[in-house]
């Protein structure tokens, strides 16, 4: 990007990003001390093109910026500014010093590198995510008539790569590029948006639309992976992954997680059910059950332990946050 200044922010340096649809730059506010590390990230997406795919991409980028600016929750990466510059949508976000959950779980490498987390730590991370998702699902806005109405927001891409973990032990939900709400026109809603391995069966088979309950299914997959130390759905290609999801049966002995409390077992059993009607009614119900689980008793200690684990990973060069 030729222009190095976005509003009150200045782009400092680029860093690699996995997504082909956007670029990331470290950024600094004009009032920040130059001697300190940059505190912000600029996410830049190209708005160009006139074909249908470009129009959908443009609508989703602008929707992500609007949605991110509207949210105000400690468990969601904060957005501070958005602007269209030189045909690109720019979104200024807090920089999270840490790694993503996928890196902590050993995803992306050899299958043997995947690791399980202590039960108490998995419950702590899931509790923070469920609280953030409850906020997203319950968000309200004022419409043009002055009425307060549900925003109807769904994340649709809940996966370990979109969960950021800080050196302070914070857990933050990130990346609303696949999200939907009443602000996104129907023509821009792509059915298969998101990581396939975390899609609910009804989305994979086309028997149902994305919903709060499909977001809950994705959360339960993440919890299963944290507890089991392996991928829940990972096949050689997307079609085989989708087939595995459509056939998944949590009651099968090979799918169960041993050594956990009845509350945790219930969370997995109900929210990994193929039938969305048998899942919890919402993220708040999951949050309640997590709070009742015996493993939740050490939540504060788990926050400290998580921060230490993240800091240790950074010391060894696994700065996944710098790769986002």
MOPE-V323784 format. One record per backbone hydrogen bond with DSSP energy under -1.0 kcal/mol. NH is the residue of the N-H (numbers start at 1). CO is the residue of the C=O. E is the energy in kcal/mol with one decimal. If there is no record, write none. Layout:
nh=[NH/NH]
co=[CO/CO]
e=[E/E]
This chain:
nh=[6/9/10/11/12/15/23/25/26/27/28/30/32/36/40/41/42/43/44/45/47/55/56/57/58/59/60/61/62/63/64/65/66/67/68/69/70/71/76/77/80/83/85/88/89/90/91/92/93/94/95/99/101/101/102/104/105/107/113/114/115/117/122/123/124/125/126/127/128/129/130/131/132/133/134/135/136/137/138/139/141/143/146/149/151/154/162/163/164/165/166/167/169/172/173/174/180/182/184/188/189/193/198/199/204/205/208/215/216/217/218/219/220/221/222/223/224/225/226/227/228/229/241/242/243/244/245/246/247/252/255/265/266/267/268/269/270/271/272/278/279/286/287/288/289/290/291/292/296/297/299/302/303/304/305/306/307/308/309/310/311/312/313/314/315/317/318/320/321/323]
co=[9/6/28/4/26/24/44/42/13/40/10/8/29/33/27/93/25/91/23/89/87/51/52/53/54/55/56/57/58/59/60/61/62/63/64/65/66/67/73/173/92/90/88/85/45/83/43/81/41/78/39/165/160/163/160/100/101/102/110/111/105/226/118/119/120/121/122/123/124/125/126/127/128/129/130/131/132/133/134/136/149/147/143/141/139/180/159/160/172/99/170/97/166/164/75/162/154/151/181/185/186/190/195/196/200/201/202/211/212/213/214/215/216/217/218/219/220/221/222/223/224/225/237/238/239/240/241/242/243/249/252/261/262/263/264/265/266/267/268/275/276/282/283/284/285/286/287/288/293/294/296/298/299/300/301/302/303/304/305/306/307/308/309/310/311/314/313/318/98/320]
e=[-3.2/-2.5/-2.8/-3.4/-3.3/-1.7/-2.7/-1.8/-3.2/-2.8/-2.3/-2.6/-2.0/-1.8/-1.8/-3.0/-3.2/-3.1/-3.1/-2.4/-2.6/-2.1/-2.2/-2.4/-2.6/-2.2/-2.4/-2.3/-2.2/-2.0/-2.6/-2.0/-2.1/-2.9/-2.8/-2.0/-1.3/-1.5/-1.9/-2.0/-2.9/-2.1/-2.8/-1.2/-2.9/-2.8/-2.3/-3.3/-3.3/-2.3/-2.5/-1.8/-1.1/-2.5/-1.0/-1.7/-2.2/-2.6/-2.2/-1.3/-1.9/-3.0/-2.4/-2.3/-2.0/-2.6/-2.4/-2.5/-1.9/-2.0/-2.9/-2.0/-2.0/-2.8/-2.3/-1.7/-2.2/-2.9/-1.6/-1.0/-2.8/-3.0/-2.0/-3.3/-3.0/-2.1/-1.9/-1.6/-2.9/-3.3/-2.0/-1.9/-1.7/-2.9/-3.3/-2.6/-1.8/-2.4/-1.6/-1.7/-1.6/-1.2/-1.8/-2.1/-2.0/-2.8/-1.9/-1.7/-1.8/-1.6/-1.7/-2.0/-2.3/-2.1/-2.1/-2.3/-2.7/-2.4/-2.2/-2.2/-2.9/-2.0/-2.0/-2.9/-2.0/-2.1/-2.0/-2.3/-1.3/-1.7/-1.9/-2.3/-2.2/-2.1/-2.1/-2.8/-2.8/-1.8/-1.7/-1.7/-1.2/-1.2/-2.4/-2.4/-2.2/-2.4/-2.0/-1.4/-2.2/-1.7/-1.4/-2.2/-1.8/-1.6/-2.5/-2.8/-2.2/-1.9/-2.2/-2.7/-2.4/-2.1/-1.9/-2.2/-2.0/-1.8/-2.3/-2.0/-1.5/-1.6]
